Amino acid sequence: MEDRIEISTSDAPEWSIETIASDHFSDNPEVADKLATLWETYITSGRDKQLAGQFDRLLDGAIVSRPNVPGKRFEGRALVIVGESGAGKSHAIRYLFEKRPSLAQYDSEMGKMMPLVSVIAPSPCTLKQLAFEILDAVGYPTNRNIQENVAWRIVKQQLKLRRCLILHVDEAQHAVHFSNPAEQQKLADTLKNLMQNPEWPMRLVLSGLPELTQFRQSDPQLPLRSRIHLVNPLQLPADGKFVRFMTKGILETRLGFDISDLEQDEFYPRLCHAASNFLGRIGRYLQGGAEEIIYAREERATREHFGETYFQITGCTPEQNIFLAPNWHQIDPLEALSEDDEEDEPKGKTGRKKRSRK
């Protein structure tokens, strides 16, 4: 008889995220609970109300125009959401969409309907690649060898078939980085064609970096067919109260941490300075600091937790750590990147000794 090796999988547990989670967090389920609470928390501000107002005007037009009724179809419009990296655009938009369950996908006799289609423009991005991203999002199997104009014709057909009212392109600056002005104009013409489609005029949401503002101005018709929403840095000290409210909401109210130490040592000015006053970056530092507290099994928030997070993001030396350095207000957060100092004794990333992970 021929020798052979048999591998039995009869006793192997069926794979699922629940199985992995149960095994991974078996010794510390409280970590999983707190992380879930942290990542599910979103603190709203007046900015969310302003963005919602702009978006709802766009959605109102899509609904009132009755795109499926001949003679009631009006040209589409666009909302261009612009802000620097870290301004908080993506989180705000995701929250905006989640608060509108009527835009969620649903099944019908004609298949899956998608009132809202959201894609992220790849980098680098060509007009053809953008079309493929949209087709992938709606579940249309594509032949990558088809021509660009054919791909966009299918895009229009699929958006109509899926009864899509809003098409969102995030990181849209990737799609406008054309060195060839002719290619940039072709993109502008393609977007206008979607909005002017007599069979199914689309409403567009384009979000990304400030390059979008220049692109919007590159074609004389685009400003007439779009509204712009700027996501600017916080204005201090006017917005300082909200930063405190946001910190308390995440760390104290939601996670139950003691934040009394943060009321001292100029923590809030340090936080805003480290984030260059960008709301999205402030949220990232608060999330990172909270993660440090959770994994350390501690209940009191300190600047050291945030100093650890700041190093993980910037790679700075202890002297450049805005959360810990005495001369923090003189440190440029954009110049914080540097090589770590070599130490004989292992220390944490902030230059302090590592806390034990119990």
Kinemage of the C-alpha trace (Angstrom):
@kinemage 1
@onewidth
@group {chain A} dominant
@subgroup {mainchain}
@vectorlist {calphas} color= white
{ca met a 1} P 0.000 0.000 0.000
{ca glu a 2} L 1.309 3.444 -0.903
{ca asp a 3} L 2.219 5.635 2.062
{ca arg a 4} L 0.400 8.916 2.198
{ca ile a 5} L -0.365 11.702 4.595
{ca glu a 6} L -3.975 12.650 5.204
{ca ile a 7} L -4.990 15.935 6.758
{ca ser a 8} L -8.270 15.890 8.615
{ca thr a 9} L -10.200 19.122 9.031
{ca ser a 10} L -13.269 17.618 10.635
{ca asp a 11} L -12.396 19.075 14.033
{ca ala a 12} L -11.431 22.488 12.750
{ca pro a 13} L -13.898 25.172 13.794
{ca glu a 14} L -15.798 26.917 11.043
{ca trp a 15} L -14.173 30.256 10.285
{ca ser a 16} L -16.038 33.372 11.256
{ca ile a 17} L -15.138 36.762 12.645
{ca glu a 18} L -17.080 35.797 15.765
{ca thr a 19} L -14.880 32.711 16.259
{ca ile a 20} L -11.711 34.753 15.914
{ca ala a 21} L -13.025 37.454 18.248
{ca ser a 22} L -14.082 34.930 20.885
{ca asp a 23} L -10.626 33.347 20.874
{ca his a 24} L -8.616 36.555 20.548
{ca phe a 25} L -10.390 38.426 23.340
{ca ser a 26} L -10.996 35.399 25.595
{ca asp a 27} L -8.742 36.772 28.355
{ca asn a 28} L -9.790 40.406 28.095
{ca pro a 29} L -13.320 40.820 26.718
{ca glu a 30} L -13.491 44.311 28.261
{ca val a 31} L -10.894 45.456 25.716
{ca ala a 32} L -13.124 44.389 22.839
{ca asp a 33} L -16.121 46.162 24.387
{ca lys a 34} L -14.259 49.415 24.943
{ca leu a 35} L -12.673 49.375 21.491
{ca ala a 36} L -16.073 48.816 19.903
{ca thr a 37} L -17.522 51.676 21.922
{ca leu a 38} L -14.630 53.927 20.945
{ca trp a 39} L -14.778 53.208 17.229
{ca glu a 40} L -18.558 53.562 17.127
{ca thr a 41} L -18.496 56.982 18.780
{ca tyr a 42} L -18.934 60.095 16.671
{ca ile a 43} L -19.316 63.502 18.293
{ca thr a 44} L -21.405 65.824 16.162
{ca ser a 45} L -20.897 69.560 15.845
{ca gly a 46} L -22.465 72.499 14.100
{ca arg a 47} L -20.327 71.589 11.090
{ca asp a 48} L -22.311 68.398 10.635
{ca lys a 49} L -25.531 70.413 10.541
{ca gln a 50} L -24.088 72.733 7.895
{ca leu a 51} L -22.941 69.821 5.735
{ca ala a 52} L -26.295 68.087 6.153
{ca gly a 53} L -28.060 71.220 4.953
{ca gln a 54} L -25.948 71.340 1.795
{ca phe a 55} L -26.414 67.631 1.102
{ca asp a 56} L -30.169 67.701 1.697
{ca arg a 57} L -30.533 70.513 -0.843
{ca leu a 58} L -28.827 68.244 -3.348
{ca leu a 59} L -31.036 65.310 -2.395
{ca asp a 60} L -34.156 67.486 -2.532
{ca gly a 61} L -33.386 68.286 -6.144
{ca ala a 62} L -32.878 64.617 -6.976
{ca ile a 63} L -36.253 63.710 -5.465
{ca val a 64} L -38.281 66.623 -6.807
{ca ser a 65} L -36.918 66.247 -10.320
{ca arg a 66} L -38.593 62.821 -10.549
{ca pro a 67} L -35.859 61.262 -12.719
{ca asn a 68} L -38.048 58.273 -13.620
{ca val a 69} L -40.886 60.442 -14.973
{ca pro a 70} L -40.468 61.798 -18.549
{ca gly a 71} L -40.856 65.550 -18.676
{ca lys a 72} L -40.001 65.919 -14.991
{ca arg a 73} L -36.270 65.351 -15.313
{ca phe a 74} L -34.137 68.348 -14.473
{ca glu a 75} L -30.396 68.555 -14.851
{ca gly a 76} L -28.358 67.258 -11.953
{ca arg a 77} L -26.114 69.275 -9.688
{ca ala a 78} L -22.971 68.614 -7.676
{ca leu a 79} L -21.756 69.263 -4.144
{ca val a 80} L -17.986 69.693 -3.863
{ca ile a 81} L -16.655 69.113 -0.340
{ca val a 82} L -13.125 70.440 0.068
{ca gly a 83} L -10.680 70.381 2.965
{ca glu a 84} L -7.085 69.618 3.855
{ca ser a 85} L -6.014 66.136 4.866
{ca gly a 86} L -7.135 65.553 8.450
{ca ala a 87} L -9.935 68.095 8.319
{ca gly a 88} L -12.489 65.377 9.068
{ca lys a 89} L -14.229 65.176 5.693
{ca ser a 90} L -14.450 61.400 5.349
{ca his a 91} L -15.830 60.767 8.856
{ca ala a 92} L -18.362 63.570 8.489
{ca ile a 93} L -19.544 62.255 5.119
{ca arg a 94} L -19.788 58.688 6.394
{ca tyr a 95} L -21.863 59.882 9.360
{ca leu a 96} L -23.990 61.955 6.985
{ca phe a 97} L -24.814 58.921 4.864
{ca glu a 98} L -25.411 56.627 7.843
{ca lys a 99} L -28.023 59.036 9.221
{ca arg a 100} L -30.056 58.619 6.028
{ca pro a 101} L -31.160 54.970 5.997
{ca ser a 102} L -33.518 55.673 3.090
{ca leu a 103} L -30.409 55.836 0.892
{ca ala a 104} L -29.292 52.318 1.852
{ca gln a 105} L -29.324 49.515 -0.695
{ca tyr a 106} L -32.462 47.412 -0.969
{ca asp a 107} L -33.680 44.445 -2.971
{ca ser a 108} L -36.510 44.698 -5.465
{ca glu a 109} L -38.026 42.623 -8.235
{ca met a 110} L -35.571 44.283 -10.605
{ca gly a 111} L -32.557 43.428 -8.470
{ca lys a 112} L -30.492 45.420 -5.991
{ca met a 113} L -31.387 49.104 -5.913
{ca met a 114} L -28.719 51.596 -4.825
{ca pro a 115} L -30.000 55.153 -4.186
{ca leu a 116} L -26.484 56.100 -3.087
{ca val a 117} L -23.282 54.832 -4.676
{ca ser a 118} L -20.020 55.804 -2.974
{ca val a 119} L -16.545 55.066 -4.334
{ca ile a 120} L -12.978 56.083 -3.556
{ca ala a 121} L -10.971 57.267 -6.527
{ca pro a 122} L -7.808 55.144 -6.795
{ca ser a 123} L -4.351 56.665 -6.974
{ca pro a 124} L -3.209 57.118 -9.632
{ca cys a 125} L -6.545 57.420 -11.371
{ca thr a 126} L -7.510 57.606 -15.001
{ca leu a 127} L -10.984 58.304 -16.313
{ca lys a 128} L -11.290 54.640 -17.280
{ca gln a 129} L -10.193 53.477 -13.818
{ca leu a 130} L -12.802 55.710 -12.199
{ca ala a 131} L -15.481 54.123 -14.381
{ca phe a 132} L -14.353 50.666 -13.281
{ca glu a 133} L -14.528 51.693 -9.613
{ca ile a 134} L -18.145 52.732 -10.087
{ca leu a 135} L -19.008 49.550 -11.964
{ca asp a 136} L -17.372 47.452 -9.248
{ca ala a 137} L -19.409 49.306 -6.621
{ca val a 138} L -22.704 48.496 -8.340
{ca gly a 139} L -21.680 44.873 -8.849
{ca tyr a 140} L -21.325 44.951 -12.608
{ca pro a 141} L -18.741 42.428 -13.924
{ca thr a 142} L -16.365 44.348 -16.162
{ca asn a 143} L -14.082 43.388 -18.966
{ca arg a 144} L -10.952 45.429 -18.320
{ca asn a 145} L -10.241 45.543 -22.033
{ca ile a 146} L -13.306 47.583 -22.917
{ca gln a 147} L -12.746 51.106 -24.151
{ca glu a 148} L -13.148 54.118 -21.916
{ca asn a 149} L -16.197 55.529 -23.684
{ca val a 150} L -17.909 52.137 -23.529
{ca ala a 151} L -17.180 51.862 -19.816
{ca trp a 152} L -18.824 55.215 -19.138
{ca arg a 153} L -21.830 54.314 -21.261
{ca ile a 154} L -22.281 51.242 -19.068
{ca val a 155} L -21.849 53.413 -15.956
{ca lys a 156} L -24.786 55.580 -17.027
{ca gln a 157} L -26.888 52.512 -17.790
{ca gln a 158} L -26.096 50.896 -14.450
{ca leu a 159} L -26.777 54.031 -12.416
{ca lys a 160} L -30.189 54.271 -14.038
{ca leu a 161} L -30.847 50.545 -13.583
{ca arg a 162} L -29.924 50.757 -9.889
{ca arg a 163} L -32.095 53.866 -9.475
{ca cys a 164} L -29.084 55.749 -8.126
{ca leu a 165} L -29.835 59.325 -7.053
{ca ile a 166} L -26.445 60.299 -5.591
{ca leu a 167} L -22.977 59.312 -6.810
{ca his a 168} L -20.202 60.085 -4.315
{ca val a 169} L -16.515 60.100 -5.280
{ca asp a 170} L -14.173 60.406 -2.310
{ca glu a 171} L -10.495 61.350 -2.721
{ca ala a 172} L -11.651 62.930 -5.961
{ca gln a 173} L -8.396 64.878 -6.254
{ca his a 174} L -6.851 61.628 -7.530
{ca ala a 175} L -9.099 61.875 -10.569
{ca val a 176} L -8.205 65.489 -11.402
{ca his a 177} L -4.407 65.097 -11.309
{ca phe a 178} L -3.994 65.242 -15.053
{ca ser a 179} L -0.910 66.946 -16.432
{ca asn a 180} L -2.659 67.025 -19.780
{ca pro a 181} L -5.314 69.799 -19.841
{ca ala a 182} L -7.231 67.818 -22.457
{ca glu a 183} L -7.654 64.904 -20.022
{ca gln a 184} L -8.832 67.245 -17.285
{ca gln a 185} L -11.390 68.742 -19.632
{ca lys a 186} L -12.534 65.259 -20.588
{ca leu a 187} L -13.188 64.519 -16.910
{ca ala a 188} L -15.169 67.752 -16.559
{ca asp a 189} L -17.189 66.857 -19.652
{ca thr a 190} L -17.847 63.347 -18.321
{ca leu a 191} L -19.181 64.673 -15.014
{ca lys a 192} L -21.343 67.222 -16.782
{ca asn a 193} L -22.639 64.464 -19.036
{ca leu a 194} L -23.736 62.476 -15.981
{ca met a 195} L -25.599 65.490 -14.625
{ca gln a 196} L -27.135 66.309 -18.021
{ca asn a 197} L -28.106 62.760 -18.938
{ca pro a 198} L -31.691 63.181 -20.226
{ca glu a 199} L -32.635 59.631 -19.266
{ca trp a 200} L -31.265 59.751 -15.711
{ca pro a 201} L -29.646 63.002 -14.531
{ca met a 202} L -27.270 62.385 -11.622
{ca arg a 203} L -26.495 64.334 -8.465
{ca leu a 204} L -22.792 64.184 -7.609
{ca val a 205} L -20.839 64.569 -4.378
{ca leu a 206} L -17.107 65.095 -4.914
{ca ser a 207} L -14.939 65.201 -1.794
{ca gly a 208} L -11.223 65.681 -1.470
{ca leu a 209} L -8.283 68.041 -1.126
{ca pro a 210} L -8.194 71.717 -2.198
{ca glu a 211} L -7.155 70.757 -5.749
{ca leu a 212} L -10.855 70.155 -6.326
{ca thr a 213} L -11.495 73.885 -6.018
{ca gln a 214} L -9.118 74.575 -8.890
{ca phe a 215} L -10.680 71.796 -10.960
{ca arg a 216} L -14.147 73.219 -10.330
{ca gln a 217} L -12.961 76.577 -11.651
{ca ser a 218} L -11.262 75.061 -14.697
{ca asp a 219} L -14.530 74.702 -16.596
{ca pro a 220} L -16.885 77.714 -16.779
{ca gln a 221} L -19.974 75.500 -16.489
{ca leu a 222} L -18.990 73.552 -13.372
{ca pro a 223} L -19.425 76.429 -10.872
{ca leu a 224} L -22.901 77.025 -12.277
{ca arg a 225} L -23.816 73.389 -11.718
{ca ser a 226} L -22.277 72.900 -8.295
{ca arg a 227} L -22.056 74.208 -4.751
{ca ile a 228} L -18.867 74.131 -2.698
{ca his a 229} L -18.583 73.262 0.981
{ca leu a 230} L -15.290 74.102 2.680
{ca val a 231} L -14.129 72.101 5.698
{ca asn a 232} L -11.784 74.562 7.397
{ca pro a 233} L -9.613 74.234 10.517
{ca leu a 234} L -11.154 75.058 13.874
{ca gln a 235} L -11.074 78.679 14.950
{ca leu a 236} L -9.589 79.124 18.401
{ca pro a 237} L -10.439 80.158 21.008
{ca ala a 238} L -14.005 80.169 19.682
{ca asp a 239} L -14.035 76.401 19.039
{ca gly a 240} L -12.128 75.522 22.213
{ca lys a 241} L -15.344 74.720 24.051
{ca phe a 242} L -16.248 72.104 21.462
{ca val a 243} L -12.806 70.460 21.734
{ca arg a 244} L -13.386 70.055 25.469
{ca phe a 245} L -16.903 68.758 24.822
{ca met a 246} L -15.560 66.277 22.272
{ca thr a 247} L -12.826 65.049 24.637
{ca lys a 248} L -15.250 64.608 27.508
{ca gly a 249} L -17.826 62.925 25.280
{ca ile a 250} L -15.394 60.274 24.044
{ca leu a 251} L -13.155 59.640 27.038
{ca glu a 252} L -15.430 60.301 30.001
{ca thr a 253} L -19.033 59.865 28.880
{ca arg a 254} L -18.575 56.946 26.491
{ca leu a 255} L -15.540 55.150 27.939
{ca gly a 256} L -15.793 56.112 31.605
{ca phe a 257} L -12.209 57.368 31.961
{ca asp a 258} L -11.110 59.911 34.549
{ca ile a 259} L -9.978 62.975 32.580
{ca ser a 260} L -9.242 65.275 35.523
{ca asp a 261} L -5.507 65.250 34.716
{ca leu a 262} L -6.237 66.572 31.234
{ca glu a 263} L -7.732 69.733 32.680
{ca gln a 264} L -4.190 70.748 33.630
{ca asp a 265} L -0.877 71.336 31.845
{ca glu a 266} L -2.495 73.008 28.848
{ca phe a 267} L -3.687 69.702 27.397
{ca tyr a 268} L -6.339 71.192 25.124
{ca pro a 269} L -4.053 73.800 23.533
{ca arg a 270} L -1.458 71.066 23.054
{ca leu a 271} L -4.066 68.840 21.420
{ca cys a 272} L -5.189 71.538 18.992
{ca his a 273} L -1.616 72.541 18.179
{ca ala a 274} L -0.586 68.931 17.502
{ca ala a 275} L -3.551 68.599 15.138
{ca ser a 276} L -2.927 71.981 13.455
{ca asn a 277} L -6.499 72.807 14.548
{ca phe a 278} L -7.956 70.198 12.156
{ca leu a 279} L -10.981 68.449 13.625
{ca gly a 280} L -10.250 65.099 11.995
{ca arg a 281} L -6.731 65.018 13.417
{ca ile a 282} L -8.004 65.969 16.851
{ca gly a 283} L -10.364 63.012 16.669
{ca arg a 284} L -7.503 60.749 15.602
{ca tyr a 285} L -5.384 61.798 18.589
{ca leu a 286} L -8.303 61.321 20.962
{ca gln a 287} L -8.923 57.862 19.536
{ca gly a 288} L -5.244 56.960 19.743
{ca gly a 289} L -4.938 58.193 23.322
{ca ala a 290} L -8.038 56.237 24.279
{ca glu a 291} L -6.560 53.086 22.742
{ca glu a 292} L -3.409 53.552 24.852
{ca ile a 293} L -5.531 53.777 28.008
{ca ile a 294} L -7.573 50.719 27.030
{ca tyr a 295} L -4.593 48.498 26.272
{ca ala a 296} L -2.791 49.644 29.431
{ca arg a 297} L -5.843 48.586 31.492
{ca glu a 298} L -5.914 52.017 33.084
{ca glu a 299} L -8.798 54.278 33.953
{ca arg a 300} L -7.131 57.694 34.190
{ca ala a 301} L -6.252 59.643 31.034
{ca thr a 302} L -2.924 61.468 31.065
{ca arg a 303} L -0.855 63.439 28.591
{ca glu a 304} L 1.536 60.495 28.403
{ca his a 305} L -1.102 58.409 26.671
{ca phe a 306} L -1.431 61.063 23.997
{ca gly a 307} L 2.314 61.558 23.808
{ca glu a 308} L 2.592 57.871 22.943
{ca thr a 309} L 0.040 58.279 20.167
{ca tyr a 310} L 1.765 61.400 18.861
{ca phe a 311} L 5.019 59.495 18.523
{ca gln a 312} L 3.331 56.605 16.746
{ca ile a 313} L 1.961 59.041 14.170
{ca thr a 314} L 4.950 61.350 13.743
{ca gly a 315} L 7.989 59.362 14.827
{ca cys a 316} L 9.233 62.376 16.803
{ca thr a 317} L 11.860 62.503 19.524
{ca pro a 318} L 10.735 63.223 23.125
{ca glu a 319} L 11.962 66.809 22.742
{ca gln a 320} L 9.645 67.260 19.752
{ca asn a 321} L 6.588 65.670 21.342
{ca ile a 322} L 3.983 68.418 21.564
{ca phe a 323} L 2.075 66.586 24.303
{ca leu a 324} L 5.127 66.263 26.563
{ca ala a 325} L 7.740 68.910 25.718
{ca pro a 326} L 7.868 72.061 27.900
{ca asn a 327} L 8.296 74.278 24.821
{ca trp a 328} L 5.448 72.576 22.975
{ca his a 329} L 4.092 75.842 21.508
{ca gln a 330} L 7.396 76.381 19.666
{ca ile a 331} L 7.264 72.988 17.919
{ca asp a 332} L 5.989 72.871 14.360
{ca pro a 333} L 3.828 69.720 14.077
{ca leu a 334} L 4.698 69.520 10.372
{ca glu a 335} L 8.386 69.164 11.261
{ca ala a 336} L 7.982 66.529 13.959
{ca leu a 337} L 9.287 63.633 11.870
{ca ser a 338} L 12.783 62.538 12.872
{ca glu a 339} L 14.823 59.466 13.673
{ca asp a 340} L 14.482 57.934 17.142
{ca asp a 341} L 17.339 58.374 19.558
{ca glu a 342} L 18.991 55.077 20.322
{ca glu a 343} L 18.795 54.116 23.990
{ca asp a 344} L 20.463 51.276 25.831
{ca glu a 345} L 17.384 50.676 27.954
{ca pro a 346} L 14.106 49.914 26.131
{ca lys a 347} L 11.656 52.737 26.557
{ca gly a 348} L 8.279 53.698 25.231
{ca lys a 349} L 7.988 55.730 22.103
{ca thr a 350} L 7.644 58.943 24.083
{ca gly a 351} L 11.010 58.425 25.717
{ca arg a 352} L 9.514 57.067 28.936
{ca lys a 353} L 9.692 53.512 30.203
{ca lys a 354} L 7.098 51.201 28.793
{ca arg a 355} L 4.048 50.520 30.925
{ca ser a 356} L 3.496 46.857 31.507
{ca arg a 357} L 0.531 45.318 29.704
{ca lys a 358} L -1.167 43.360 32.440
